[in-house]
Amino acid sequence: METYSIVNNSYYWFKEEDLNVAVKKVEFDDCNSSSSSSSSTFESCSSDLLLTDDSTIAYSSSSSDCCITKEDHTEEEYLLYPPINISFDGSLSYRMLKLYHKLISSRQSFRKRQMLTTKILNILKEEWPNYEFNVHLFGSSVNNLGTDQSDVDICISTTWNGLKSMRTLATVLKKHGLYILRIISKAKVPIVKIWDPVLELACDLNVNNTLALQNTKMIKTYVAIDPRVRPLILLIKHWAKQRKLNDAASGGTLSTYTWTCMAIHFLQTRSPPILPKLHEIPHRLSKDNIQLNGLNTSFCQDMPRLVGFGKANTESLGSLFYNFFRKFAYEFDYKTQVISVRHGCLLTRDEKEWQYQGSNTEGKHGLCVEEPLDTSRNLGNSANEASVRGLRMEFERAVHVLLETRGNLISLCNPYSY
């Protein structure tokens, strides 16, 4: 049986019977769909493989940690089974996987999110029985990048014009016991922020932002292509949250969607690439395809063709994590370059007419991240000049902390305090 794992500090394909370290199967469960394309089972290193302080691998067969030491065994046994020393990126990979297994969302969390969508749909039907509504989960709740602590993103789709005012929606939700935290009516995509005291969930609601549903499918497809993608992005998102870098709405930093696009682009531009350019692969246009700026929003979703695309790249998870920070700390040119997931490469600001500090509102700030579906939009616009300087300092800090602590994730993700 072939499986995919981290051994000798890199990812590669091997026969399971030939593996000489303990591994276990980890199901990357897709709670939202029963289709074979979105419920792939990957295999990774076991969370029972523990990293000791002196960078040795030890196996824990119970809840208490144990490792091979001279004190535990005879000298003959110790010489026969010595600790396995692993390098910086190998030890970082194991630490990342251990934290990753703690971060991934539970089935119970997903069921609660489904219950919230049902509740909102029932409220809408009760208040306006003569109109049709659909309520969709999108974002991290369904793209396999969520945690139990992630907010819920919900899109209400309807042909009725009565919900154009977000205050109308907020009034009805409040009537049915949901707390209205904030109404952001002047945003590009107006939202209502709510709290459900029964399900104990925070939620951002929008109306007819169906492009977000396509974005979610696109991210979910990228995540399923290579088993390194999900843990890498989840760890980047966790770091950004701990360092208070993921509040685009009010904090002047970047949205989690922007962080995800930056990570995908990073993986597209490795040598050889780990992720493809989904929009440029020939495919039959999807039913929900629309044209924006003369380009189709449709992208390739043929998973049998896509899975294993990055097999030729043997970089370890730890190496990718470190190099992500290094890229944006020292290599990326903020004044001339644009991150593009759609094209899987770096564009220039001149190509996009997003000149630095120019008259175009999309390019006047210090970071340009092209939105893959609506390419006229710069996802980096939520970060002003001071915020971009802060981001670059955080990238540099991450590089230094990882090197100085030999990959200590507690130090790296130490919560930022003002």
N, C-alpha and C positions, 0 to 999 in steps of 0.2 A: 504493500500500500504506500502511495506517495503522500507526503505531508510537507508542511512548510514551517520552518522554525529558525531560531537563532542559534547557531553553533559556530564556534571559532570566530565569533564576533561578526558574522555576516548571515544574511538570509540566503538559503539555497534549497533546492529540492533534493530529497533523499528518500531512501527506502526505510520505513519505520523500523524494520527488524535490524537494520544496521546501526541504528542510533544507540549510543552508549551513555546518554544522560537521560534522567527522568523527564518525560513530557506527558502531558495529558491533553485530551481533546477539549477544545473550548468552542462551544457553539455560538457563532455570531448571530444571535436570534433576531429575526425581523418580525416583530409582533404585529406589524400592520398588514402584511400580505402573505398569502400562502403560495404565491408564484415561485417557481424554481429560481427565477432570476434575482429575487430579492431575499432569499432565505438560504444563501450559501453557507455551508459549514466549513470553517477554516480551523486549522489546528495551530496552536502556539505553545510556547513554553509554559509550563505549569506554574501557577502562583505558589505551589508548594516548594518551588526552588527558591531558596532564601539567599540573600547576599549578606555575608558576614562583614564585619568592619575591616578585615584585612583582605577584602576583595577575593574571597574564596566562595565557591558554590557549595552549599550544604543542602541536604534534603530533609524536609520535615514530614514525618509520617503521621503526626498528630498535631494538635493545636499548639503544643509547645515547640519552640525552635530547637533544633539539634544540629550538630555538625561534627565532622570527624576531627578529633584532636588526640594528642598523645595521651592525655589523661583518661580518655574514654576507652582506649584500646591498647593492646600490647604493642610493643615496638615493631614486632613482625607484621602485625595487621596494619599499623600506621604506615610502614614503608610500602606495603602492598597496595594500600588505598590512600594515597596522599591527597590533600586538598587540591582542587584544580584552580590554578591562578588564571584569571582572565584580564584582558586589557581594559583600558578606560571605556571605550565605546561598548564593549561587551557587558561590563558591569552596569553601565548606564542603561543599556537595553533591558536587563533583568529588573532593575529598579523601576523603569517605566512600565513594564508589563505588570509588576506587582501593584503599582498605583492605578494603572488602567483598569484592572479587574475590580478595584474598589469604586471606580467612578461610573462604570457602565450602568445604564438605567435598568431597573427591575421590571418584571412583568406587572407587578402590582401598580407601579407608577404609571405604566402605559394604560392599564385598565381604568385608572382614575381619570386620565386625560380623555379617554373615550366617553366616560360617564359625563364629563363636563360638556363635551360637544352635544351629547344627547339631551342634556338639560337645557342648553341654550336653544337647540332646535325646537324642543317642546314649548319653551317660552314664546318663541316667535310664532309658532303655529297657533298657540292659544290667543295671542294678542291680535294676530292678523290672519285669521283662518282662510281668507279668500286669496291669499298670495302664496307663491311657491318659494321655498327657501332650501338651500343646502348649506351645511356647516362642515367645514373641512379643517382637520388638523394639518399644519404644515411646519416647516422648520425642523428643529432638533428633535421634536417629539416623534417624527417619522423618518428622518434621514439617517438614523443609526448613530447620531452624534450627540444624543442627549444624555443627561444624568438625572437622577431623582430630584435634584435641586433646580433643574432648568425650568424657566417660565414656559407657559403654554402659549403657542401662537395659533390663532384660529381665524379663518377667513369665512365670512358669510357671503354666499353668492345668491343674487336674486335679480330679477328683471324689474322689480318694483322700485320706483324712485323715492319711496317714502323714507328710506334709510340713508339718504344722502347726508342728512344732518346726524352727526355722531351723538348729539345731545338727545335726539329722539330715542336712539338705541340705549343710551345710558339711563334714561328715565325708566324705560321698561325693565331693564335688568335690575335696577335698584328696587323697583316695585316687587320683584320676585326674590328679594333677599340677598342679592349680590352687592358687594361693596364697590363703589366707583372710586378708584384711586386717583385717576387723572384722565382728562379728555384732551387729546392733542389733535385739534381740528385743523391747524394750519400747516401741518407737515405734508410732505409730498404724498405720503400715504397716511391719511388721518386714522388714528386709532383711539380706542377706549381701553384704558388699563383697569382691570377689575381684579377682585379677590373673592374667591368662593370660600366662605367660612366653614362650610360643611366638608368639602373635599380638601380644603386647605391647599388651594392652588392659586397662583397668580397667573393672569392671562392677559395677553394683548389681542384685541379684536379689531379686525378691519372689515370693510365691506367691498366686495368685488375686486380685490387685488389678486386676480387669478394668476398673474405672472409669478407670484410667490409660490404657487403650487407647482409651476414648471421648474422654478429654481430648486425646490425641494427634491423633485425627481432627478434633476441633474446632479445635485450633490450626492444623493443616495446612490446613483449609478457610479460616480467616481469612487465612493467609499467601498463599493463592492468589488472593485477591479483588483485590488492588491491588499493583502492582510496587514500591511504596514500603515495603510492610510488612516484607518479608524483610530488606533492607539496614538498615532502621531498627532492628529488633529485634536483629539480629546485632551491630550497633555498640553498642547499649545493653548487651547481654550481655558483649561484649568489654570495655567500660569497667568494668562491674561486677566482672568477673573480675580485671582489672588492679588495681582499687582494693580488692580483697579484700572484696567486698560480696555474694558469692554462695554463702556456705556456711551454709545453714540448719541442717544437721545438727549441726555442732559449733562454727561460728563465730558463732552468734547473729545472723546477718544474714538475707538472703532467698534462697530457692531460685530457680533460673533460671526455673522455671515461674511463680513470683510476678512476677518481672521481666517475663516475657512477657505476663502478664495485665494488668499496669500499663500496658504499651505499647499493647496492644489497646484497653483502656479509653480511653486518651488519644486514640487515633485515632477511636474511636466518638464522642467528645465534641468534635471539631473542628467548626467552622462554615463550610461544611456538613460533615457527617460523612464520613469516609473509609471506615469499616467499619460494617456493619449490626449489628443485634442478632439473631444467628442463631436463638436460642431463641424469639423472638417472631414470626418469619416463618412463616406457615401452611405446613405440610408433612406428609407421611405419616410416622408414627412409624417409626423405624428398628427393625430386628429386635433390636438389643442394648439397646433402651430399657428403663430401669427407672424406678421412681418413688422419689424421695428427698425427704423433707420435703413430700410432696404435690405435687411438681413432676416433670415428665418430664425425663429426661436427654437425650432426642432433640433434634436441632437440624437446621435446614435445611442440606442439602448439595447443592442444585441449582446447580451451578456456572454454567451458562448464564444463570441468573437473577441470580447474585451478582457475576460478574466485571464490573468497570467501575462498581460501585456508587458509588465515590468520585470519579468523573470530574469532577463539578462543583467539587470542591475542587482548586485549582491550587497549593497550597503546595509548595514545594520540599522535597527531602529534608533539606537543611541547616536550613531554617526549622523543620521538624518536630523535628529533633534538638535544636536549641537550646530550642524551646518546651517540649519534654518536661521538660528540666531546670528551666526557669523555673517550670513548673506546680507541680512538687513541692518547689521551693525556696521559693516565695513565695505561691502561689495556693491550694494545697490546705490545708484546715483539718484538721489531724491529730486534733484533739480532738472534732470533731463529725461528720466525713464518712467514708463507706465507699465504696470503689471497687467497682463492680459491672459485670462484663462481661456477665452474663446480661441485665441490664436496660439496659445501655449508658448508664448515667448514675450520678451520685453519689446514694447513699442517705444517710440520717442514722443515727447510732448509735442514736438512740431508736427508729427504725423496726425496726432489727435487734435491739433490746434488748442492744446491745453498748456499754453506757455506759463512758466512759473511767474507768479505775481502779475500775470497779464490781465486783460479785460474779461476774458472768458471765465465765468464763475466756476466752471468745473475744474479749471487748472490753476486757480490763483493760490491754492494752499500747497503745502510741502509734500503731500503724498498722493499719488494717482494710482487708483485700482479700478480698472475698467469693469463695469458690470457685464457679465457674460451674455445676458439676453438683451438688455437695453444698453447698448454700447455707448450711448450718449451720456450715460450717467457715471460719475466718479464716486465710487464707494468711499474713497478717502477724504471726501469733503467734510465729513463730520469732525475731523481733527484740524484745528487751526494751527497756526505757525508754532505757538508755544507747545501745543500738544505733540506735534511731530518731533520737536526737539526732545521732549520727554520720552517719546517712544524710542528714539535712537539711543538715548541714555539707558533705557531699560534693556534694549537689545545688547548693548555693550556690557551692562551689568550681568546679563544672563551668561554671556560668553565667559567672563571672568569668574563667576561663581562656579560654573560647571568645571572649569579647569582647576581652580584653586581647591575645590572640595572633592574632586574626582567624581563628579556627577551626583552630588547630594541634592535630591529633589526637595527636601524640606527647606534647605537654605535657599534654593532657587525660587521656590513658591512661597517664601515667607510673606505673609500679608503686608501690603504696603500701608503705612500709617502716615497721615498728614502731619 
